[in-house]
Amino acid sequence: MSELTLESMITCPECGHQELEIMPTDYCQFFYECKGCRKVLRPKKGDCCVYCSFGSVACPPIQQGEGCCG
């Protein structure tokens, strides 16, 4: 099994602000407030969390091939 990547760069679709975040391994993050414009991001339809929708790296369960965490 390969090692998990826990850092993901979230990019806000509204203002383009990018922020490097550490993904949780024990829950899915369904909401994320942009540190640039304060818009609350929610997963896109079909994605399980904000990291799968707006991050540079998929969430840990997806990386492990376990499917959606939520």
Buried (B, 14 or more C-beta within 10 A) or exposed (E): EEEEEBEBEBBBEEEEBBBEBEBBEEEBBEEBEBEEEEBEBBBEEEBBBBBBBBBBBBBBBBBBEEEBBE
